Amino acid sequence: MYDLDQENIEKLLEDSVAEICQHENFPRFLRWMQERMGVRRPTLFSTAPQSELLHLATMLALAIWNVVPLPGQGFQIKKIAFPEKNQVCICGSGRKFINCCDIGTLPFEPLDCDIVWPLVFACIPSGVVKDGLVKNLIPLDGRIRGAIACLEKGRPKKALTFLEALFSSESLTEVGEDGAFALSLLLDAFGMLGFAHKKSKMIAHIMASAPASPLRSESYQQLAAMQMDQGQVREAWISFRKAQIDTPDDCKVGLLEVQLLLAERRFDRAQERAGFLLKRMRRQGGDDVFALDFLKEVARDPRRGGLRIEFASIQDLGLDLVGWLEKVASRPLPAYCWQVPGQRNPATDSQSEMALIDFILVPPVAVQTCEEAWDAVCPVEMTQEEYSSGFLWQADADYGWIDFLCRCPESFDSLTVLGEVLLLLDLHPNREMPGFRDCIWGPVLDRTLAITEGIITGLPDNGCLPWIIAENRSFLWVLYKYSLQLLQDGEREDFFRVAEKILKINPNDEHGVRTGLVNCCLDEGKYRQALAVCSRYPDDTLPEILYGRALAFYCLGERQDACRALEAAVKKLPRVADYLLAGRVRMTEEDEQLREAYYYREEMRPVWKASGKALVWLKKSCPNPSC
């Protein structure tokens, strides 16, 4: 057996296909190969004696020629048979094959046409490829390999040229497993191009036109995944059942079931099904490495295992974050402290005789050192365009920030680092992936909250950590972020508790927590609590405070105070009243006050409508809306 130089072998194969496609002449190609092996690249088979190179070249030329589809022959393979032992050798020596180029076992794996198709497409004019596709000369396996090569190069639009015509007719012929695979590639290309409508239309066409088959099953599976992404759980399960009926033994359908269970956070059931499917695949001799690894990981740990495998399959940097969190999970909480109290804070609670005192939050020395180094690698200052493109999370993104987290365990003690990691996680393109919240986002948030709870517990009753002091901002931002998440999750009571805590330690409320708090109080019927929050900000011009005060007084039956509050609100923000009373409004980017009025209407008009005759009262007070 010869030692092969893999890089040279790949280059030789690429050049060989180009030579064959250019001339489509085997004797010429054989001479080219013999010269190439014996003269130009004598190190290709480094351990082969020079006397054997020409013989080896002959066998290699035969092996390559016999798998290359010839464009000039309608993309057909014109095989040349290996000589019998006593026939004249084809190398031109005149000797019998057994005494010439019959070298026994070839020193390389048998070549497959699949690896050759992309090389053929790369070396012939695009017009020839297009003509072959139009005339249906290129078989399904060639189309699939061409599409895969295009997708790997980030050219999804070109991938469509290989596959789209396969499924455009009413009579579908490629309904087997290869057809199903081709459909999945086509839908991937639609997804990469953002052609959601075309993707949905193609799925509907396949479901309507194809018989019960792997192809139709693939369309149902794709539809189920889309429906689950859109939160249509019941519809997703219906589509899954239809796919299961078409191909009951397909391991992909079993994987889909486990993924749907994970998406619903039914982890115990997902673990049970993964274990069952894993045993079945092993009994059947299944060789799908991804499927086996995925099921094994979910059967072992449904929350973390499935996420790890899915991250690995798409080369997602989140996989490194899972490793970081596993490594630092057992770290004790850091001991933050405060500097000596400074000046009295002018933001004094009117109901309290005790003036608030500003404190400065001070992290441990090791954390301060960590934060200084973090500033050099953290990508939070990226442009919004880079954020929205998801470039931050691409496998080849070279920011070094995740590597920094893995190298610096003190990063798990820093509110600055943890807060910015939460911001970056919110930009993750796969943040809806099953297990993401439990295995990454949740542990990071839990750690930040545990640190903040320790800080708040030790803060004096009259202690204040104002936003104006830069050292306090990470702590306050984390609390604010947590309050938003509670509000989004519908955890109203916990939101009230956290929001009141934020307003106590940072009365100036630079984040605007008071607006969400007032709105929630009104929605929950806690009108006195809403008024208490509004009273802390008598000069506030936010619509949530001005109109919230008027609505709270109205709902309490205190009409004189309600009328005075509404008069003040309309005087300062008249367009808010206009938008609340209008039957329909449009969003505008031209005027800040109009945007403010639009957003307030979107959130609070249902509350006004549900509050007795509040909108009728508003209309009587504002009889001539201007919008």
Sequence and secondary structure as in RCSB ss.txt:
>XXXX:A:sequence
MYDLDQENIEKLLEDSVAEICQHENFPRFLRWMQERMGVRRPTLFSTAPQSELLHLATMLALAIWNVVPLPGQGF
QIKKIAFPEKNQVCICGSGRKFINCCDIGTLPFEPLDCDIVWPLVFACIPSGVVKDGLVKNLIPLDGRIRGAIAC
LEKGRPKKALTFLEALFSSESLTEVGEDGAFALSLLLDAFGMLGFAHKKSKMIAHIMASAPASPLRSESYQQLAA
MQMDQGQVREAWISFRKAQIDTPDDCKVGLLEVQLLLAERRFDRAQERAGFLLKRMRRQGGDDVFALDFLKEVAR
DPRRGGLRIEFASIQDLGLDLVGWLEKVASRPLPAYCWQVPGQRNPATDSQSEMALIDFILVPPVAVQTCEEAWD
AVCPVEMTQEEYSSGFLWQADADYGWIDFLCRCPESFDSLTVLGEVLLLLDLHPNREMPGFRDCIWGPVLDRTLA
ITEGIITGLPDNGCLPWIIAENRSFLWVLYKYSLQLLQDGEREDFFRVAEKILKINPNDEHGVRTGLVNCCLDEG
KYRQALAVCSRYPDDTLPEILYGRALAFYCLGERQDACRALEAAVKKLPRVADYLLAGRVRMTEEDEQLREAYYY
REEMRPVWKASGKALVWLKKSCPNPSC
>XXXX:A:secstr
   B HHHHHHHHHHHHHHHHHH  HHHHHHHHHHIIIII TTSBTTS GGGHHHHHHHHHHHHHTT  BGGGTT
B        TTSB TTSS SBGGGTT  SS SS    HHHHHHHHHHHS HHHHHHHHHTT S HHHHHHHHHHH
HHTT HHHHHHHHGGGGSSSS    SHHHHHHHHHHHHHHHHHT HHHHHHHHHHHHHHS SSHHHHHHHHHHHH
HHHHTT HHHHHHHHHHHHHH TT HHHHHHHHHHHHHTT HHHHHHHHHHHHHHHHHTT   HHHHHHHHHHHH
 TTTHHHHHHHHHTT THHHHHHHHHHHTT      EE S  SB S   TT SS  EE  EE  HHHHHHHHHHT
TT GGGS HHHHHHTGGGSTT    HHHHHHH GGGGG HHHHHHHHHHHTT TTTTSTTHIIIIIHHHHHHHHH
HHHHHHHHS TTEE  TTSGGGHHHHHHHHHHHHHHHHTT HHHHHHHHHHHHHH TT TT HHHHHHHHHHHHT
 HHHHHHHHHT TT   HHHHHHHHHHHHHTT HHHHHHHHHHHHHH HHHHHHHH S     SS HHHHHHHHH
HHHHHHHHHHSTTHHHHHHHHS S   
